Amino acid sequence: MAKAVFTIRAHSIYDDLPEQQYHFPKIYLRTANAAVGDWILYYVPSKESVRQWGLGAVQAYVSAAFISHITPDPARADHYYAWVGDYAPFVRPVPFRRDNHYFERKLWSEDGSTNQGTARRSVRSISDDEFNEIWVEGTSLIIGEIQTDQRAVPPGFADEPLEFDRPVVEQLVNRKVRDALFQRTVRDAYDARCAVTGLRILNGGGRAEIEAAHIRPVADKGPDSPRNGIALCRTAHWMFDRGLIGLKSGGLFDVNVAKVPEDARRMLRQDGKLILPNSNGLRPADKFVEWHWQNRFGPKLV
């Protein structure tokens, strides 16, 4: 096993859904095979649109994931799928270099420039130390918040404390860390505003009263990705999880008028348009939207 970096693009010619599958040609099979049973980083290259990924997310590492297995593409010769699980978004993108420091040392040339040959490889190996450094850079804000929250809980009431000097891989699979990453990335993507009501409510401490809902639940193999999430106020979240509100393609939503009282419907945006993130790459992915309609909203219409 060996960790790796996988490059993702907004308009890839490959059949990618980074939260679930990564499609690649045979030239990268050896490196990808070595990463099976280990972790990878997703990297957004240059010449990508900030509109798609968000400010600071171009030429940067944006998330981590676990590679479970690789299968041949049955429809395209000499192409393969790497199957992904435990997707973990970064709360802040990590640039491929900071001043003269390259997080991937293979990208550094002796003359101080970027090794373009290595940088152009869509799949490349990375050392454990380099992976760990990038993970810490991308998630340290959340780790710090969790530590602060734990210190604020009175003795005797807290869960078993998390030890954040433990190996990075243990953080990657920790449910509390993953929930915090998901909540933060979705909340930030929507600017803490409910997608179906437009409300942005702050409590007395200035903290946003908004919740991140999984479109396809984790219990049904939904990933912790902002593209599988939507920001909702508590009441809308309750209705959404019970299939009383459904998402549609094109940034729209629908309501089960037979089961949602008129008073409750009045709080929702009457044009049926979702308030969506500015960055296209953070908006709900069609595949997750379709799953929710077919498995949560649609059955309730009967």
C-alpha positions as CSV (number, residue, x, y, z in Angstrom):
1,M,0.0,0.0,0.0
2,A,1.1,3.5,-0.8
3,K,-0.7,6.8,-0.6
4,A,-1.3,8.8,-3.8
5,V,-2.6,12.1,-5.3
6,F,-5.5,12.0,-7.8
7,T,-6.1,15.0,-10.0
8,I,-9.7,16.1,-10.5
9,R,-11.1,18.5,-13.1
10,A,-14.4,20.3,-13.5
11,H,-14.9,19.1,-17.0
12,S,-13.1,15.9,-17.1
13,I,-13.3,13.5,-20.1
14,Y,-13.4,10.7,-17.6
15,D,-16.4,9.2,-15.8
16,D,-15.5,10.6,-12.4
17,L,-17.6,11.1,-9.3
18,P,-14.8,11.8,-6.8
19,E,-16.9,10.8,-3.8
20,Q,-17.4,7.3,-5.2
21,Q,-15.3,6.6,-8.3
22,Y,-12.2,7.8,-10.1
23,H,-11.8,6.9,-13.8
24,F,-8.3,6.7,-15.3
25,P,-6.3,5.2,-18.2
26,K,-3.9,2.2,-17.9
27,I,-0.8,4.4,-17.7
28,Y,-1.7,5.1,-14.1
29,L,-2.7,1.6,-13.1
30,R,0.4,0.6,-11.3
31,T,0.4,3.7,-9.0
32,A,-3.3,3.4,-8.4
33,N,-3.1,-0.2,-7.6
34,A,-0.4,0.6,-5.0
35,A,-2.9,2.9,-3.3
36,V,-5.6,0.2,-2.8
37,G,-6.3,-0.2,0.9
38,D,-4.8,3.2,1.6
39,W,-5.7,6.9,1.4
40,I,-5.4,9.4,-1.5
41,L,-5.6,13.2,-1.8
42,Y,-7.7,15.0,-4.4
43,Y,-5.9,17.8,-6.2
44,V,-7.3,20.6,-8.4
45,P,-4.7,21.7,-11.0
46,S,-4.0,25.0,-12.6
47,K,-6.2,26.3,-15.5
48,E,-9.3,25.5,-13.5
49,S,-12.1,27.9,-12.8
50,V,-12.4,29.5,-9.4
51,R,-16.1,29.8,-10.2
52,Q,-16.2,26.0,-10.1
53,W,-14.1,25.2,-7.1
54,G,-14.0,28.4,-5.0
55,L,-11.4,30.9,-4.0
56,G,-8.1,29.2,-3.1
57,A,-9.1,25.8,-4.3
58,V,-7.2,25.9,-7.6
59,Q,-3.7,24.4,-7.6
60,A,-4.6,22.9,-4.2
61,Y,-5.4,19.7,-2.4
62,V,-9.1,19.8,-1.5
63,S,-10.0,16.5,0.1
64,A,-9.0,13.0,1.1
65,A,-10.5,9.6,0.5
66,F,-9.9,5.8,0.9
67,I,-9.4,3.5,-2.1
68,S,-11.1,0.2,-1.6
69,H,-10.5,-1.6,-4.9
70,I,-10.0,-1.1,-8.7
71,T,-12.0,-2.7,-11.5
72,P,-11.6,-2.6,-15.3
73,D,-14.0,-0.3,-17.2
74,P,-16.3,-2.7,-19.0
75,A,-17.1,-0.2,-21.7
76,R,-13.7,1.3,-22.5
77,A,-10.5,-0.7,-23.1
78,D,-7.4,0.0,-21.0
79,H,-9.4,2.2,-18.6
80,Y,-10.2,1.5,-14.9
81,Y,-12.2,2.6,-12.0
82,A,-10.8,3.2,-8.5
83,W,-13.7,2.9,-6.0
84,V,-13.7,5.4,-3.2
85,G,-15.0,5.5,0.3
86,D,-14.7,7.7,3.4
87,Y,-14.5,10.9,1.5
88,A,-13.3,13.7,3.7
89,P,-13.4,17.4,2.5
90,F,-10.9,19.9,3.7
91,V,-12.3,23.0,5.5
92,R,-9.6,25.0,3.7
93,P,-7.8,24.1,0.5
94,V,-4.1,23.4,0.8
95,P,-2.0,25.1,-1.9
96,F,0.6,22.8,-3.6
97,R,3.3,25.1,-2.3
98,R,3.6,27.8,0.3
99,D,6.4,30.3,-0.6
100,N,9.3,27.9,-1.4
101,H,7.9,24.9,0.5
102,Y,6.4,22.2,-1.7
103,F,4.1,19.8,0.2
104,E,5.0,17.2,-2.4
105,R,8.7,17.2,-2.6
106,K,8.8,15.6,-6.0
107,L,7.3,18.7,-7.4
108,W,10.3,20.7,-6.5
109,S,13.2,21.2,-9.0
110,E,16.7,22.1,-7.9
111,D,16.5,25.5,-9.6
112,G,13.5,26.3,-7.4
113,S,10.9,25.9,-10.0
114,T,8.0,23.4,-10.2
115,N,8.8,20.0,-11.8
116,Q,6.2,20.3,-14.5
117,G,6.7,16.6,-15.7
118,T,5.6,15.3,-12.3
119,A,2.9,18.0,-11.8
120,R,1.2,16.9,-15.0
121,R,0.8,13.3,-13.8
122,S,-2.8,12.9,-12.9
123,V,-2.0,10.0,-10.5
124,R,1.2,10.1,-8.5
125,S,2.4,8.6,-5.3
126,I,3.0,10.6,-2.1
127,S,4.8,9.7,1.1
128,D,3.0,9.2,4.5
129,D,4.7,12.2,5.9
130,E,3.6,14.5,3.0
131,F,0.0,13.1,3.2
132,N,-0.1,13.8,7.0
133,E,1.2,17.3,6.6
134,I,-1.4,18.2,4.0
135,W,-4.2,16.6,6.1
136,V,-3.3,18.6,9.1
137,E,-3.2,21.8,7.0
138,G,-6.6,21.1,5.5
139,T,-8.4,20.1,8.7
140,S,-6.6,21.9,11.6
141,L,-9.4,24.5,12.0
142,I,-11.9,21.7,12.8
143,I,-9.5,19.8,15.0
144,G,-9.0,23.0,17.0
145,E,-12.8,23.6,17.3
146,I,-13.4,20.1,18.6
147,Q,-10.7,20.4,21.2
148,T,-12.2,23.8,22.3
149,D,-15.7,22.2,22.5
150,Q,-14.3,19.4,24.6
151,R,-12.7,21.7,27.1
152,A,-16.0,23.7,27.4
153,V,-18.0,20.6,28.5
154,P,-18.2,20.2,32.3
155,P,-16.3,17.2,33.8
156,G,-18.3,14.1,33.9
157,F,-20.5,15.0,30.9
158,A,-18.1,14.7,28.0
159,D,-17.6,11.7,25.8
160,E,-14.3,10.0,25.9
161,P,-11.8,12.6,24.8
162,L,-10.3,12.5,21.3
163,E,-6.5,12.5,21.2
164,F,-5.4,14.5,18.3
165,D,-1.8,13.6,18.5
166,R,-2.8,10.1,17.5
167,P,-2.0,8.9,13.9
168,V,-3.7,10.9,11.1
169,V,-5.4,7.7,9.8
170,E,-7.3,7.4,13.1
171,Q,-8.6,10.9,12.6
172,L,-9.7,10.1,9.1
173,V,-12.1,7.4,10.2
174,N,-13.3,9.1,13.4
175,R,-17.0,9.8,13.1
176,K,-16.9,13.0,15.2
177,V,-14.1,14.5,13.0
178,R,-15.9,13.5,9.8
179,D,-19.2,15.0,11.0
180,A,-17.5,18.2,12.0
181,L,-15.8,18.5,8.6
182,F,-19.1,17.9,6.8
183,Q,-21.0,20.4,8.9
184,R,-18.3,23.1,8.4
185,T,-17.8,22.7,4.7
186,V,-21.6,22.7,4.0
187,R,-22.3,25.6,6.3
188,D,-19.5,27.6,4.7
189,A,-20.6,26.7,1.2
190,Y,-24.1,28.1,1.8
191,D,-22.8,31.0,3.9
192,A,-24.9,29.6,6.8
193,R,-28.1,30.2,4.9
194,C,-31.0,27.7,4.7
195,A,-31.3,26.6,1.0
196,V,-35.1,26.3,1.0
197,T,-36.2,29.3,3.2
198,G,-33.4,31.7,2.7
199,L,-33.1,32.3,6.4
200,R,-29.7,33.1,8.0
201,I,-30.2,33.0,11.7
202,L,-27.4,33.8,14.2
203,N,-27.7,33.0,17.9
204,G,-26.7,35.4,20.7
205,G,-23.0,34.3,20.4
206,G,-23.0,35.0,16.7
207,R,-23.0,31.4,15.7
208,A,-25.1,30.3,12.8
209,E,-28.2,28.3,13.6
210,I,-28.0,26.1,10.5
211,E,-27.6,22.4,10.0
212,A,-26.0,20.4,7.2
213,A,-28.2,17.6,5.9
214,H,-26.9,14.6,4.0
215,I,-28.8,14.2,0.7
216,R,-28.0,10.5,0.6
217,P,-27.6,9.5,4.3
218,V,-24.4,8.0,5.6
219,A,-26.4,4.9,6.6
220,D,-27.3,4.5,2.9
221,K,-23.7,4.8,1.8
222,G,-23.8,8.6,1.3
223,P,-20.4,10.4,1.4
224,D,-19.4,13.2,3.7
225,S,-19.1,15.6,0.7
226,P,-20.5,19.1,0.4
227,R,-22.0,17.8,-3.0
228,N,-24.0,15.3,-0.9
229,G,-25.1,18.0,1.5
230,I,-27.4,20.9,1.8
231,A,-27.7,23.6,4.5
232,L,-31.1,23.7,6.2
233,C,-32.8,25.3,9.2
234,R,-33.9,22.7,11.8
235,T,-37.5,22.5,10.7
236,A,-36.6,22.2,7.0
237,H,-34.0,19.6,7.9
238,W,-36.7,17.5,9.7
239,M,-39.0,17.7,6.7
240,F,-36.2,16.9,4.3
241,D,-35.0,13.8,6.2
242,R,-38.6,12.5,6.2
243,G,-39.1,13.0,2.4
244,L,-41.5,15.9,2.7
245,I,-39.1,18.2,0.8
246,G,-37.4,16.9,-2.3
247,L,-34.6,18.2,-4.5
248,K,-34.9,18.5,-8.3
249,S,-32.3,19.0,-11.0
250,G,-31.6,22.6,-12.0
251,G,-31.4,23.9,-8.4
252,L,-35.1,23.4,-7.6
253,F,-37.0,21.8,-4.8
254,D,-40.6,20.5,-4.4
255,V,-42.9,20.0,-1.4
256,N,-45.4,17.3,-0.7
257,V,-48.4,19.6,-0.4
258,A,-50.6,16.7,0.7
259,K,-48.6,16.1,3.9
260,V,-47.0,19.5,4.6
261,P,-49.5,22.0,6.2
262,E,-50.0,25.4,4.4
263,D,-48.5,27.3,7.4
264,A,-45.3,25.3,7.1
265,R,-45.2,25.8,3.3
266,R,-45.3,29.5,3.8
267,M,-41.9,29.5,5.4
268,L,-40.3,28.0,2.2
269,R,-39.3,30.0,-0.8
270,Q,-42.4,30.2,-3.0
271,D,-40.5,30.1,-6.3
272,G,-39.2,26.6,-5.6
273,K,-35.6,27.7,-6.2
274,L,-32.8,26.6,-3.9
275,I,-30.3,29.1,-2.6
276,L,-27.0,27.4,-3.8
277,P,-23.3,27.9,-3.2
278,N,-21.5,30.3,-5.4
279,S,-19.0,27.6,-6.4
280,N,-20.5,25.1,-8.8
281,G,-18.3,22.3,-7.4
282,L,-20.0,22.6,-4.0
283,R,-23.6,22.3,-5.3
284,P,-25.6,19.1,-4.9
285,A,-24.5,16.4,-7.4
286,D,-27.2,15.1,-9.7
287,K,-26.5,11.5,-8.6
288,F,-27.3,12.3,-4.9
289,V,-30.3,14.4,-5.8
290,E,-31.8,11.6,-7.9
291,W,-31.2,9.1,-5.0
292,H,-33.1,11.3,-2.6
293,W,-36.0,11.8,-5.0
294,Q,-36.3,8.1,-5.7
295,N,-35.8,6.9,-2.2
296,R,-37.1,9.6,0.1
297,F,-39.4,12.1,-1.6
298,G,-41.0,10.1,-4.4
299,P,-42.3,7.2,-2.2
300,K,-44.1,9.8,0.1
301,L,-46.1,11.1,-2.9
302,V,-48.0,7.8,-3.2
